[in-house]
Every structure is written in C-alpha cells, then in structure tokens.
Amino acid sequence: MTVGHVRATIIAAACALSFGLGSPGAATAASLMEMNTYLTGPRYDGALPPCEAGLGEVSARFAEKESRFWNSNLQILGYERVRETAYRPWAADTIPRRYCSAEALVSDGRRHMVYYSIGEDTGFLGASWGVDFCVVGLDRNGAYSPRCKMARP
C-alpha cells in the first residue's frame, strides 16, 4: 500500500466514524459532527391569509385546469358560505395550513362544494402562500377521491 492509499483509508474511516456509519446496531445519540452542524429546520410563523384570500386563485386555476386538460369551458362564477374548517390541524412542526370550504356556483348552472387549503411557503418557489383545492364532482382525475375527501383535514 502506498502512502496515498493509507492516508485515504484513514480519512474514510474517520469520516465514517464521525457520521456514525461505523457502528452497527441500535441507534445512538448524535455524533460530535451532527451536534455541531447548523441544521435549524423550518421556521414557520403561521401568518396565513383568511379563507376569502384564496378564492381568486381557486377560480383561476380551476378555469385553467378545465380548459387545458379537459377541453371544457367551465368556470366558477361565485362563492357562498365560505368558512374555515381547520387551522394547523397537524403536528406543531408541519407546514401551517388553513383548511376552508365554500359552495361554488359553476358555469354549468350547478352548485358544487369546494374544499381548499392555504399553506405557508407553498406558493411559487416557496416564496409565499399557496392554494390546493378540489371541486366536488369535478375532480375528474380522482386526485382527491372520494368526493374530495383528501383535500380536507
């Protein structure tokens, strides 16, 4: 073995030990390297807009989805009974979300329930809040099936 190989082997062994990879068996406490690495995790403040703030985004994205993917000219014409159904219903360190529901008047002349959530840092490039939504009866690809249950808390 050359000096270069010996040096590389020693460095590899030291790295494996410092990251805890060299010890098989049960999990142990954080290594010195792990404790001194600056990993702060997400910092959410939970400041989300009210449910009414997400309705414009829901209407625009619904019309785009119907036109682009389903060759339909359906649009949401208006909303009634807008209400919050939950705020941060999951664990404390998860992305803050405000869950809402509304009754939408769609251009087909029928009323459909809309379930949507406003999430912190879930917008474009994580720069602002974003909206996920489902319109009952018009979830054509079944992404939130059954009956938009997966869009609710």
C-alpha positions as CSV (number, residue, x, y, z in Angstrom):
1,M,0.0,0.0,0.0
2,T,1.3,3.5,-0.8
3,V,1.2,6.4,1.5
4,G,-1.6,7.9,-0.5
5,H,-3.8,4.8,-0.1
6,V,-3.1,4.7,3.7
7,R,-4.0,8.4,4.0
8,A,-7.2,7.9,2.0
9,T,-8.2,4.9,4.1
10,I,-7.6,6.8,7.4
11,I,-9.7,9.7,6.2
12,A,-12.5,7.4,5.0
13,A,-12.5,5.6,8.4
14,A,-12.5,8.9,10.3
15,C,-15.4,10.2,8.2
16,A,-17.4,7.0,8.7
17,L,-16.9,7.1,12.5
18,S,-17.7,10.8,12.7
19,F,-21.0,10.3,10.9
20,G,-21.9,7.2,12.9
21,L,-21.7,4.9,10.0
22,G,-19.0,2.7,11.6
23,S,-21.2,1.4,14.4
24,P,-23.7,-1.3,13.5
25,G,-26.7,-2.0,15.8
26,A,-29.1,0.2,17.7
27,A,-29.4,4.0,17.2
28,T,-27.1,6.1,19.3
29,A,-27.0,9.7,20.3
30,A,-25.9,12.4,17.8
31,S,-22.2,12.4,17.0
32,L,-20.0,15.4,17.5
33,M,-20.3,16.2,13.8
34,E,-24.1,16.0,13.9
35,M,-24.4,18.2,17.0
36,N,-22.2,20.9,15.6
37,T,-23.8,21.1,12.2
38,Y,-26.1,24.1,11.8
39,L,-29.4,22.5,10.9
40,T,-32.2,24.8,12.1
41,G,-35.1,23.2,10.3
42,P,-38.1,25.1,9.0
43,R,-39.2,28.3,10.6
44,Y,-42.9,29.0,10.1
45,D,-44.7,31.9,11.6
46,G,-48.3,30.7,10.8
47,A,-49.4,34.0,9.4
48,L,-51.8,32.9,6.7
49,P,-54.5,35.0,5.0
50,P,-58.2,34.3,5.6
51,C,-60.1,31.9,3.5
52,E,-61.5,34.6,1.2
53,A,-58.0,35.4,0.0
54,G,-57.6,32.0,-1.7
55,L,-60.8,32.2,-3.8
56,G,-59.3,34.1,-6.7
57,E,-56.5,31.5,-7.0
58,V,-59.0,28.7,-6.9
59,S,-61.2,30.3,-9.6
60,A,-58.2,31.0,-11.9
61,R,-56.6,27.6,-11.5
62,F,-60.0,25.8,-11.9
63,A,-60.7,27.5,-15.2
64,E,-57.2,26.8,-16.5
65,K,-57.4,23.1,-15.5
66,E,-60.7,22.7,-17.1
67,S,-59.7,24.4,-20.3
68,R,-56.2,22.9,-20.6
69,F,-56.7,19.3,-19.6
70,W,-60.4,18.6,-20.0
71,N,-61.3,20.7,-23.1
72,S,-64.1,22.3,-21.0
73,N,-65.1,25.9,-20.6
74,L,-66.4,25.5,-17.1
75,Q,-65.7,28.4,-14.7
76,I,-66.5,29.3,-11.1
77,L,-68.8,32.3,-11.2
78,G,-69.1,33.0,-7.5
79,Y,-68.9,31.6,-4.0
80,E,-71.3,31.3,-1.0
81,R,-70.9,30.1,2.6
82,V,-67.1,30.5,2.7
83,R,-65.8,29.2,6.0
84,E,-62.7,27.9,7.8
85,T,-62.9,24.2,8.7
86,A,-59.5,23.9,10.4
87,Y,-56.3,25.8,11.2
88,R,-53.0,23.9,11.7
89,P,-54.7,20.6,12.5
90,W,-51.5,18.5,12.3
91,A,-48.3,18.4,14.5
92,A,-46.6,21.7,15.5
93,D,-43.6,21.4,13.1
94,T,-45.6,20.7,10.0
95,I,-46.4,23.3,7.3
96,P,-49.1,25.6,8.6
97,R,-52.3,25.3,6.6
98,R,-55.7,26.9,6.8
99,Y,-58.4,24.5,5.6
100,C,-61.5,26.1,4.1
101,S,-64.7,25.2,2.3
102,A,-67.2,27.1,0.1
103,E,-70.1,26.5,-2.1
104,A,-69.3,27.5,-5.7
105,L,-71.7,28.4,-8.5
106,V,-70.2,26.9,-11.6
107,S,-71.0,27.9,-15.2
108,D,-72.8,24.6,-15.7
109,G,-75.6,26.1,-13.5
110,R,-75.0,23.8,-10.6
111,R,-73.6,24.4,-7.2
112,H,-70.5,22.4,-6.1
113,M,-68.7,22.2,-2.8
114,V,-65.1,23.4,-2.9
115,Y,-62.5,22.3,-0.4
116,Y,-59.2,24.0,-0.3
117,S,-56.2,24.7,1.9
118,I,-53.9,27.7,2.1
119,G,-50.4,26.7,3.0
120,E,-47.5,28.8,4.2
121,D,-44.5,28.8,1.8
122,T,-46.3,26.5,-0.7
123,G,-46.6,29.1,-3.5
124,F,-44.4,29.6,-6.4
125,L,-40.8,28.7,-5.4
126,G,-41.9,28.7,-1.8
127,A,-41.9,32.5,-1.7
128,S,-45.5,33.0,-0.4
129,W,-48.6,31.1,0.5
130,G,-50.1,28.6,-2.0
131,V,-53.5,27.0,-2.5
132,D,-54.6,23.4,-3.1
133,F,-58.2,22.8,-4.0
134,C,-60.8,20.3,-5.1
135,V,-64.3,20.8,-6.6
136,V,-66.7,18.0,-5.7
137,G,-68.0,16.3,-8.8
138,L,-65.3,17.9,-11.0
139,D,-62.2,16.0,-9.7
140,R,-62.0,14.3,-13.0
141,N,-58.7,12.5,-12.4
142,G,-59.6,11.4,-8.9
143,A,-56.6,13.1,-7.3
144,Y,-58.6,13.9,-4.1
145,S,-61.1,10.9,-4.2
146,P,-63.5,10.0,-2.8
147,R,-65.6,13.2,-3.1
148,C,-62.6,15.5,-2.4
149,K,-62.0,13.8,1.0
150,M,-58.2,14.1,0.5
151,A,-58.4,17.9,0.2
152,R,-59.9,18.2,3.7
153,P,-58.1,17.9,7.1
